[in-house]
Amino acid sequence: MRLGLCCLFRDQPIKFVTTTATSIGKMKRPDALAKLSRLCMKNADALLAALRFCADNGIGCFRINSQILPIKTHPACGYEIDDLPESDAIVRRFQECGQFVHKHKLLTESKMGTCWFVYLLRCADGSLYTGITNDVPRRLKQHNAGTASRYTRSRLPVVLVYHEAQASHSHALKRELAIKALSRQEKESMIRAAGPAEQRLSH
């Protein structure tokens, strides 16, 4: 039997941090993104520590807090990883977590039962953008309104070219990182193989 561990620790010095949309909304956007960047990095470090604790104590599953990336999908204050000042370092640390999970054959789950999606957009300059959301049509509208991502804001309009469902927020995050690591050619092949994204979205 594989025992699991919930997302909070009582006796271990492993803490996940979060914030509120009210607090972030009162800050200037650069300051808000800097704060969110620090929180995401702290949570990435905490996740790796939690996974190490599980591996050291024979615990086979860890439930990841849905706010491990605080308010990421909030309609007004949300953000994309690429918007954060230390985005590359954050991505590398979460990738390290994924590698640790694979190496030690751990299972991870998210507290949220909502279906999440990984999506790709083709920007006006031809570049591809990867993100996650729990509402693809709403997120696409936010991108084209210039309120979703610093990257896409200067490359409008964008068109949805690919999306796939994931069972949880944590699965979507891991898949997002995996797709971002693909070459442009590999992403284009994935898009062609899936067929028209808008047609799949309507079904």
GIMOUR-V991440 format. One record per residue. RES is the residue in three letters. D_CENTER is the distance of its C-alpha to the mean C-alpha in Angstrom with 1 decimal. Layout:
# GIMOUR-V991440
RES & D_CENTER
RES & D_CENTER
This chain:
# GIMOUR-V991440
MET & 30.0
ARG & 26.4
LEU & 25.8
GLY & 22.5
LEU & 21.4
CYS & 19.8
CYS & 17.1
LEU & 19.8
PHE & 22.5
ARG & 26.0
ASP & 28.0
GLN & 25.7
PRO & 24.6
ILE & 20.9
LYS & 19.3
PHE & 15.8
VAL & 16.0
THR & 14.9
THR & 16.6
THR & 17.7
ALA & 17.5
THR & 21.2
SER & 21.1
ILE & 18.6
GLY & 20.5
LYS & 23.7
MET & 22.5
LYS & 22.8
ARG & 19.6
PRO & 19.8
ASP & 20.6
ALA & 17.8
LEU & 15.2
ALA & 17.1
LYS & 16.9
LEU & 13.2
SER & 12.9
ARG & 15.4
LEU & 13.8
CYS & 10.4
MET & 12.8
LYS & 15.0
ASN & 12.5
ALA & 11.6
ASP & 15.4
ALA & 16.0
LEU & 13.9
LEU & 15.9
ALA & 19.0
ALA & 18.4
LEU & 18.0
ARG & 21.1
PHE & 22.9
CYS & 22.3
ALA & 23.5
ASP & 26.5
ASN & 27.5
GLY & 27.3
ILE & 24.5
GLY & 22.7
CYS & 19.7
PHE & 17.3
ARG & 15.6
ILE & 12.3
ASN & 12.4
SER & 10.2
GLN & 10.3
ILE & 9.0
LEU & 7.1
PRO & 10.3
ILE & 10.9
LYS & 7.8
THR & 9.2
HIS & 12.8
PRO & 15.1
ALA & 17.0
CYS & 15.0
GLY & 11.4
TYR & 9.9
GLU & 7.9
ILE & 7.2
ASP & 10.5
ASP & 12.2
LEU & 12.3
PRO & 15.6
GLU & 14.5
SER & 11.4
ASP & 13.1
ALA & 14.0
ILE & 10.7
VAL & 9.3
ARG & 12.7
ARG & 12.7
PHE & 9.7
GLN & 11.5
GLU & 14.5
CYS & 13.3
GLY & 12.7
GLN & 16.1
PHE & 17.7
VAL & 16.7
HIS & 18.2
LYS & 21.2
HIS & 22.1
LYS & 21.3
LEU & 19.3
LEU & 17.5
THR & 14.4
GLU & 13.8
SER & 11.9
LYS & 14.3
MET & 13.4
GLY & 15.5
THR & 14.1
CYS & 13.3
TRP & 9.9
PHE & 9.9
VAL & 8.7
TYR & 11.1
LEU & 13.2
LEU & 15.5
ARG & 18.8
CYS & 19.8
ALA & 23.4
ASP & 23.9
GLY & 22.9
SER & 19.7
LEU & 16.5
TYR & 13.2
THR & 9.9
GLY & 7.1
ILE & 5.9
THR & 8.3
ASN & 10.9
ASP & 13.7
VAL & 14.0
PRO & 17.5
ARG & 16.7
ARG & 13.7
LEU & 16.1
LYS & 18.8
GLN & 16.8
HIS & 16.1
ASN & 19.9
ALA & 20.9
GLY & 19.4
THR & 17.3
ALA & 13.7
SER & 13.3
ARG & 15.8
TYR & 15.7
THR & 16.6
ARG & 18.9
SER & 21.5
ARG & 21.2
LEU & 22.1
PRO & 22.6
VAL & 19.7
VAL & 20.0
LEU & 17.7
VAL & 18.6
TYR & 16.3
HIS & 14.1
GLU & 13.8
ALA & 13.3
GLN & 11.5
ALA & 13.1
SER & 10.5
HIS & 7.2
SER & 7.3
HIS & 8.7
ALA & 6.3
LEU & 3.7
LYS & 7.2
ARG & 8.5
GLU & 6.5
LEU & 7.8
ALA & 11.0
ILE & 11.6
LYS & 11.2
ALA & 13.8
LEU & 16.2
SER & 19.2
ARG & 19.9
GLN & 22.5
GLU & 20.4
LYS & 17.9
GLU & 21.1
SER & 22.5
MET & 19.6
ILE & 19.9
ARG & 23.7
ALA & 23.6
ALA & 21.5
GLY & 23.9
PRO & 23.6
ALA & 20.3
GLU & 22.1
GLN & 24.6
ARG & 22.0
LEU & 20.3
SER & 23.8
HIS & 24.6
